[in-house]
Amino acid sequence: MILAWVALLIVPLLFGLYAQYRVSSAYNKNLQIQSRGRITGAEAAEAVMRAAGIEGVDVVEVDGMLTDHYDPVNRRLALSSQNFRGMSLAALGVSAHEAGHAIQDKQGYAMMRMRQTLVPAAQIAAPVASFVMGFGLFMAFLIGSQFFGILMLKLGIAALLAVAVFQIVTLPVEFDASRRAKLQLVNLGILDADEIHGVNETLDAAALTYVAALVATIGQLLYLVLQLSGMSRRSD
């Protein structure tokens, strides 16, 4: 069981830490490299959306680092200050990536629609899974109740399944948005072809964090399944 704990929980955790390091390193590196076109991230996002015929989406500045996101409900593209005002390769890559989500929304990209449908379930399931993996299992161990332990495990498995499905659907949405961003930045002349390496580095590192999150969820899910299987055998 210790081997399973290491393989299914510790290894994915280390992979997640590595992914976070990669994205931070790549972003900070390319944040220092200014684009030759001297266009801001906000202007790049607007240019990408304008070329796709998108109107009525507000590009706004938000606080925080890498808090960038596209809100399809309120038709708002939010960029963190460094990307909204910045002219770096990292700023342009992230901004164009979020504009890629706006294009997906306009074109009715199926995986994005599916992802939006799953958001409410994921918002409920994520804290439930965190509770079970943290305090829930510890509490079951302290109480020593077989029934309560099995209940916690089943609840955690259901919640992690919902989170995993959401994360699986999220992957193609993120990869597709990055693909659109890279194409548009060069096709619109915002970046020269030899500048796209910095964008690739930044967006590929960011994509790794989504993969790491899915790996961690699957690891936790398998761990709970093993725990439930063992507990069920002991109760027979």
Residue pairs with C-beta under 8 A, 6 or more apart in sequence:
1 226
1 230
4 223
4 226
5 223
7 219
8 219
8 220
8 222
8 223
8 226
9 219
9 220
9 223
11 219
12 212
12 215
12 216
12 218
12 219
12 220
13 216
15 212
15 215
15 216
16 209
16 212
16 213
16 215
16 216
18 212
19 205
19 208
19 209
19 211
19 212
20 209
20 212
22 205
22 208
22 209
23 66
23 202
23 205
23 206
23 208
23 209
25 205
26 90
26 201
26 202
26 204
26 205
26 206
27 66
27 90
27 94
27 202
27 205
27 206
28 90
29 90
29 198
29 201
30 88
30 89
30 90
30 93
30 198
30 199
30 201
30 202
31 82
31 86
31 88
31 90
31 91
32 88
33 88
33 89
33 90
33 198
34 87
34 88
34 89
35 87
35 88
35 89
35 92
35 190
35 191
35 195
36 191
36 192
36 195
37 87
37 189
37 190
37 191
38 87
39 47
39 87
39 92
39 190
40 84
40 85
40 86
40 87
40 91
41 79
41 83
41 84
41 85
41 86
41 87
41 91
41 92
41 94
41 95
42 59
42 61
42 79
42 84
42 85
42 95
44 91
44 92
44 95
44 96
44 99
44 185
44 190
45 59
45 77
45 79
45 95
45 96
45 98
45 99
45 102
46 59
46 99
47 188
47 190
48 96
48 99
48 100
48 102
48 103
48 180
48 181
48 184
48 185
48 188
48 190
49 57
49 77
49 99
49 102
49 103
51 184
51 188
52 99
52 102
52 103
52 106
52 184
53 106
54 102
54 103
54 106
56 75
57 75
57 76
57 77
57 102
58 75
58 76
58 77
59 77
59 79
59 84
60 76
60 77
60 78
60 79
60 84
61 78
61 79
61 80
61 81
61 84
61 85
62 68
62 78
62 79
62 80
62 81
62 84
63 80
63 81
64 80
65 80
65 82
66 80
66 94
67 78
67 80
68 78
68 79
68 80
68 83
68 94
68 95
68 97
68 98
69 77
69 78
69 98
70 76
70 77
70 78
70 98
70 99
70 101
70 102
70 105
71 77
71 78
72 101
72 102
72 105
72 112
72 116
77 98
77 99
77 101
77 102
78 98
79 94
79 95
79 98
82 88
82 90
82 91
83 90
83 91
83 94
83 95
84 91
84 95
85 91
89 191
89 195
89 198
89 199
89 202
90 198
90 199
90 202
92 185
92 190
92 191
92 199
93 181
93 182
93 185
93 198
93 199
93 202
93 203
94 202
94 203
94 206
96 180
96 181
96 182
96 184
96 185
96 190
96 199
97 177
97 178
97 181
97 203
97 206
98 177
99 180
99 181
99 184
100 176
100 177
100 178
100 179
100 180
100 181
100 184
101 112
101 173
101 177
103 177
103 180
104 112
104 173
104 176
104 177
104 180
105 112
109 173
109 176
111 169
111 172
111 173
111 176
112 173
114 169
115 166
115 169
115 170
115 173
118 162
118 165
118 166
118 169
119 166
121 162
121 166
122 162
122 163
122 166
124 162
125 158
125 159
125 160
125 162
125 163
125 166
126 159
126 163
128 155
128 156
128 159
129 156
129 159
129 160
129 163
129 217
129 220
132 152
132 153
132 155
132 156
132 159
132 224
133 156
133 220
136 152
136 155
136 156
137 149
137 152
137 153
137 156
137 227
139 148
139 152
140 148
140 149
140 152
141 149
143 149
146 231
146 234
146 235
149 231
150 228
150 231
150 232
150 235
153 224
153 227
153 228
153 231
154 228
156 220
156 224
157 221
157 224
157 225
157 228
160 217
160 220
160 221
160 224
161 221
163 217
164 214
164 217
164 218
164 221
167 210
167 213
167 214
167 217
168 214
170 210
171 210
171 211
171 214
174 206
174 207
174 210
175 207
178 203
178 204
178 206
178 207
181 199
181 203
182 196
182 199
182 200
182 203
184 190
185 191
185 196
185 199
186 192
186 193
186 196
191 199
